[in-house]
Amino acid sequence: NIERIIKKAAGEGNTDNYEEIVYEGYGPSGVAVIVETLTDNRNRTAGDMRHYFDKFGGNLGQPGSVMFMFERKGLILIEAEGKDEETVMDAALEAGAEDFNFEDGDVFEISTDPNELGKVRDALEAKGYSFLSAEVAYVPSTMTTLTDEEAITKMEKLIDMLEENDDVQAVWHNWEMPEE
């Protein structure tokens, strides 16, 4: 045991045993949260997730407890400045996109089937577009608005703590964040 611990501390031995784990839970006031992790120590990560949710007024759920509120989609964001909406929309739909949104005024949002994200991204890239992001995302079907200042503060802190954790790859939630 001692030799094994020394080898592990020195960086020797098998170090590529990472596993992807998705945690689901509820934040303050019932905000649904999905956390994607990549970890080499399942017990440490599970303890961290449980601690964060408990500390900020939420609770870690069982697999499937919040996943039904989200749809997995490929999401591509393109900066709108200097680009014609019709031209970008035609290029996206021609490449195989499912949907096209332009609500905020500065970003085109293109959604695809998760399995088609790479194909659509490559087709748009070939036409000269660059992306703010292109990833598979969990898109909430309904949003939750928090009005209580304490719940808003706790939710902000929960998201910050989750994102600061080295094992966390992405955090998805259905909280409709205030503009501030």
Secondary structure, DSSP 8 states (H G I E B T S, - for coil): -HHHHHHHHHT-S-----EEEEEEEE-GGG-EEEEEEEES-HHHHHHHHHHHHHHTT-EE--TTTTGGGEEEEEEEEEE-TT--HHHHHHHHHHHT-SEEE--SSSEEEEEE-GGGHHHHHHHHHHTT---SEEEEEEEESS-B----HHHHHHHHHHHHHHHHSTTEEEEEE-B-----
